[in-house]
Amino acid sequence: MAATTPRVSAVIFDLDGTLLDTERATRDVLNEFLAAYGKVPDKEKEERRLGQMYRESTTGIIADYGLPLTVEEYAVAIYPLYLKRWQKAKPLPGVERLVKHLHRNGVPLALASNSVRRNIDHKLLKLKDWKDCFSVILGGDQVPRGKPSPDIVGVQGARASGAKVVAVPSLQSQRQHYSIADSILYSLLDFHPELWGLPPFEDRCFTNRTIILECPDRPCNFKESSYGDCTYEYVPDQISGFFFGWAKPEAGGVSRSVISIGWDFSLRTVERVMITTEEPLKLQLVGYIRKLQSTENISQALAITDEDQAIARDALDLPVFSEHAKL
């Protein structure tokens, strides 16, 4: 082990946008709630609100949109909408594998969230049995001060406490706000425990939660701004890198496919880009190969190599991956 490798003795996870894709699941809640008052959310204001403590965020929403409600009344009125959407939130890519790996190797784990504890408990139902891997779970209503103070962690709080910080932005357009972190990843699929003095993974390719992409009218080789006709059951913003899976082409049948997904930061608006080795009507992403290499040329970064295709071909012969072709 290199002398400069950090020696991490415990790991603290955030919840929303780190473990669970709750932010995507609840993205339309405020729209629906404000529509009843004839209001429309301001995108810039809402992006700045990410990471705020609950009372601070709620007070700001009431003031910004002139709502005739107290904080308590607002909380009661909007809570059923959030509760319904939380049931749709799924663990983010790489999360379950990492949490179980660290727990199995005796690394103490904690969960710290700005959410109030009651909301955390509702969300943790989606983690099923592996929520028990956390020896400490702490909500924003259980500490004297919220983010960015160190009490409940967060990027600024973690830095202030002296901890090492790995950021996984839930909005790729906001990556510049995490510059103080020791490392910025697209997803926890790219987290390498050994770089932090933690036990390395024993596996390379692994089963990912199945991601289904349906494109009824055109091939899936496009930029995000142009795929309005495509629907996504589960494609969080944290998806980036090279994946393998099964493709259903227009001609019929099922074939192997390699898919590269990344973000183009060269334009004024950040756009997702995806390239496939097939032209499918449907894709199932079932495994992960590698992260994108750093380059300013997104087309070059997304180029699928012969090695990527060989890895995918061999992996998709394994029973754990081949069974998905029948779905």
C-alpha positions in Angstrom: 0.0 0.0 0.0 1.4 3.4 -1.0 2.4 5.6 1.9 0.1 8.4 0.6 -3.1 6.2 0.6 -5.6 7.5 3.1 -6.4 5.1 6.0 -10.2 5.2 6.2 -11.5 3.6 9.4 -15.3 4.2 8.9 -17.6 5.3 6.1 -20.5 7.8 6.4 -23.1 7.8 3.5 -25.6 10.4 2.5 -29.0 9.1 1.5 -30.8 11.1 -1.1 -29.0 11.1 -4.5 -26.3 8.9 -3.0 -27.9 5.7 -1.9 -31.4 6.2 -3.3 -32.6 7.9 -6.4 -35.2 9.8 -4.4 -34.4 13.2 -6.1 -35.4 11.8 -9.5 -38.4 10.0 -8.1 -39.7 13.2 -6.5 -38.8 15.6 -9.2 -42.4 16.5 -10.1 -43.7 16.8 -6.6 -43.2 20.5 -6.2 -44.6 21.1 -9.7 -47.8 19.3 -8.7 -48.0 21.0 -5.3 -47.4 24.6 -6.7 -49.9 24.1 -9.6 -52.7 24.1 -7.0 -51.7 27.7 -6.2 -51.2 28.7 -9.8 -47.4 28.7 -9.4 -44.5 27.2 -11.4 -41.1 26.2 -9.8 -38.1 28.3 -10.6 -35.4 25.8 -11.7 -32.4 27.9 -10.5 -33.9 28.5 -7.1 -34.7 24.8 -6.6 -31.2 23.7 -7.7 -29.7 26.1 -5.1 -32.0 24.6 -2.5 -30.5 21.1 -2.9 -28.7 20.0 0.3 -30.5 22.6 2.6 -32.0 21.5 5.9 -35.7 20.9 5.8 -36.9 24.0 7.7 -34.6 26.3 5.7 -35.7 24.7 2.4 -39.4 24.9 3.3 -39.2 28.5 4.6 -37.6 29.5 1.3 -40.2 27.8 -0.8 -43.1 29.5 1.1 -41.4 32.9 0.7 -40.3 32.5 -2.9 -43.7 31.5 -4.2 -45.9 33.5 -1.7 -47.7 30.5 -0.4 -50.4 31.2 2.3 -49.0 28.5 4.6 -46.9 28.1 7.7 -44.0 25.7 7.6 -46.1 23.2 9.6 -49.1 23.5 7.2 -46.9 23.1 4.2 -45.3 20.0 5.6 -48.7 18.4 6.3 -50.0 19.2 2.8 -47.1 18.1 0.7 -46.1 15.0 2.7 -48.5 12.5 1.0 -47.1 13.5 -2.4 -43.5 12.7 -1.3 -44.5 9.5 0.5 -46.1 8.2 -2.7 -43.0 9.0 -4.8 -40.6 7.5 -2.3 -42.1 4.1 -3.0 -40.7 4.4 -6.6 -37.2 5.3 -5.6 -34.6 2.6 -6.3 -31.0 2.1 -5.0 -28.5 3.9 -7.3 -25.9 1.9 -9.3 -23.1 0.3 -7.3 -24.6 1.2 -3.9 -25.8 -2.2 -2.7 -22.6 -3.9 -3.8 -20.4 -1.3 -2.0 -22.4 -1.2 1.2 -22.5 -5.0 1.5 -18.8 -5.3 0.6 -17.7 -2.8 3.3 -20.0 -4.4 5.9 -18.8 -7.9 5.1 -15.3 -6.7 5.7 -16.0 -5.2 9.1 -15.9 -1.5 8.1 -18.2 0.5 10.4 -21.0 2.3 8.4 -23.2 5.2 9.2 -26.0 7.0 7.3 -26.4 10.8 7.8 -29.1 12.7 6.0 -30.7 16.2 6.0 -34.1 14.5 6.0 -36.0 14.2 9.2 -35.8 10.8 10.8 -39.4 9.9 10.0 -38.8 10.4 6.3 -35.5 8.5 6.5 -37.3 5.4 7.9 -39.8 5.5 5.1 -37.0 5.7 2.5 -35.0 2.9 4.1 -37.7 0.4 3.3 -36.3 0.4 -0.2 -32.9 -0.9 1.0 -34.6 -4.1 2.3 -32.3 -6.3 4.4 -29.1 -4.4 3.8 -30.2 -1.3 5.7 -29.1 -3.2 8.7 -25.5 -2.8 7.6 -25.6 0.7 9.1 -24.7 0.9 12.8 -25.7 4.5 13.0 -28.5 6.4 11.2 -28.9 10.1 11.8 -31.5 12.6 10.6 -31.4 16.4 10.3 -33.9 16.8 13.2 -31.5 14.8 15.5 -28.6 17.3 15.4 -28.2 20.9 16.7 -27.0 22.3 13.3 -27.6 21.2 9.7 -25.4 21.4 6.6 -22.9 22.8 6.0 -22.0 22.4 9.7 -20.1 19.1 10.4 -23.0 17.8 12.6 -24.8 16.0 9.8 -21.8 15.8 7.3 -22.4 16.9 3.7 -19.4 17.9 1.5 -18.6 21.2 3.4 -19.3 19.7 6.8 -17.2 16.6 6.1 -14.2 18.8 5.0 -14.7 20.9 8.1 -14.6 17.8 10.3 -11.3 16.6 8.7 -12.9 13.6 6.9 -12.0 12.5 3.4 -14.8 13.4 1.0 -16.1 11.5 -2.1 -18.9 13.4 -3.9 -21.4 11.8 -6.3 -23.4 14.8 -7.7 -27.0 14.0 -8.5 -27.2 16.8 -11.0 -24.2 16.7 -13.4 -24.7 20.4 -14.2 -23.8 21.1 -10.6 -20.4 19.3 -10.5 -18.5 22.6 -10.1 -20.1 23.0 -6.6 -18.3 19.9 -5.3 -14.7 21.1 -6.1 -13.7 20.9 -2.5 -14.2 17.2 -2.4 -11.2 14.9 -2.5 -12.8 13.0 -5.3 -15.8 13.5 -7.6 -17.4 10.5 -9.2 -20.3 10.0 -11.6 -21.5 7.0 -9.6 -20.4 4.6 -6.9 -19.7 2.1 -9.6 -16.5 4.1 -10.0 -15.5 3.9 -6.3 -12.3 1.9 -5.7 -12.1 1.0 -2.0 -8.3 0.2 -2.1 -7.6 3.9 -3.0 -8.8 4.8 0.5 -7.1 2.0 2.4 -10.3 -0.1 2.4 -10.6 -3.8 1.4 -10.7 -4.1 -2.4 -13.6 -5.7 -4.3 -13.2 -9.4 -5.1 -15.2 -9.2 -8.3 -14.9 -7.2 -11.6 -18.2 -7.6 -13.5 -21.3 -7.8 -11.4 -25.0 -7.8 -11.8 -26.5 -4.4 -11.8 -30.1 -3.6 -11.2 -31.7 -4.0 -14.6 -32.1 -0.8 -16.4 -34.7 -0.8 -19.3 -34.6 1.8 -22.1 -37.4 1.8 -24.6 -37.1 3.7 -27.9 -40.2 3.1 -29.9 -39.4 5.2 -33.0 -35.6 5.6 -33.4 -32.3 4.0 -32.6 -30.7 4.7 -29.2 -27.7 6.6 -30.5 -28.6 10.2 -29.6 -28.1 13.2 -27.3 -30.5 13.7 -24.4 -32.0 16.8 -25.9 -33.3 14.8 -28.9 -34.9 11.7 -27.3 -38.3 13.0 -26.3 -40.0 9.9 -27.8 -38.0 7.5 -25.6 -39.1 6.5 -22.2 -36.9 5.5 -19.2 -38.0 3.2 -16.4 -34.8 3.8 -14.5 -31.9 5.9 -15.9 -30.6 8.2 -13.1 -28.3 11.1 -13.8 -25.5 9.1 -12.0 -25.3 6.6 -14.8 -22.1 7.0 -16.7 -19.5 4.7 -18.2 -19.5 1.4 -20.3 -22.2 -1.1 -19.7 -23.3 -4.4 -21.3 -26.7 -5.8 -21.8 -29.3 -7.2 -24.1 -30.7 -5.4 -27.1 -34.0 -6.0 -29.0 -33.4 -4.6 -32.5 -36.3 -3.6 -34.8 -35.7 -6.7 -36.9 -36.5 -8.9 -34.0 -34.6 -11.3 -31.8 -32.2 -10.5 -28.9 -28.5 -9.6 -29.3 -25.6 -8.7 -27.1 -24.8 -5.0 -26.8 -22.2 -2.6 -25.3 -23.5 0.8 -24.3 -21.4 3.8 -23.4 -23.1 6.7 -21.6 -21.6 10.0 -20.6 -22.2 13.8 -20.3 -21.2 16.4 -22.8 -20.0 19.6 -20.9 -18.8 21.4 -24.0 -22.1 23.1 -24.7 -24.0 25.7 -22.7 -26.5 23.1 -21.5 -25.1 19.8 -20.2 -26.4 16.9 -22.3 -26.3 13.2 -21.9 -24.8 11.2 -24.8 -25.2 7.5 -25.4 -23.7 5.1 -28.0 -24.6 1.5 -28.6 -23.3 -1.3 -30.7 -26.8 -2.1 -31.8 -29.8 0.0 -32.9 -32.4 -1.3 -30.4 -36.0 -0.6 -29.7 -35.2 -1.8 -26.2 -32.1 -2.2 -24.0 -31.5 -3.9 -20.8 -28.3 -2.9 -19.0 -27.3 -5.7 -16.7 -23.6 -5.2 -16.0 -20.8 -2.6 -15.8 -17.5 -2.7 -17.5 -15.5 0.5 -16.8 -15.7 4.3 -16.3 -15.1 6.8 -19.1 -11.6 8.1 -19.5 -11.1 11.8 -18.9 -11.1 13.7 -22.1 -12.6 16.9 -23.5 -13.8 15.1 -26.6 -17.0 13.2 -25.5 -17.1 11.2 -28.7 -13.6 9.9 -28.1 -14.4 9.1 -24.4 -17.5 7.1 -25.5 -15.7 5.1 -28.2 -16.4 1.4 -27.6 -13.2 -0.8 -27.9 -12.7 -4.4 -29.0 -11.8 -5.2 -25.4 -15.1 -3.8 -24.2 -16.9 -6.0 -26.6 -14.9 -9.0 -25.6 -15.7 -8.4 -21.9 -19.4 -8.1 -22.7 -19.4 -11.2 -24.9 -17.8 -13.3 -22.2 -19.8 -11.9 -19.3 -23.1 -12.4 -21.1 -22.4 -16.1 -21.5 -22.4 -16.4 -17.7 -25.8 -17.6 -16.3 -26.1 -14.6 -14.0 -26.3 -12.3 -17.0 -27.6 -14.6 -19.8 -30.9 -15.2 -17.9 -31.8 -11.6 -18.5 -32.1 -12.2 -22.2 -35.3 -14.1 -21.6 -37.0 -11.2 -19.9 
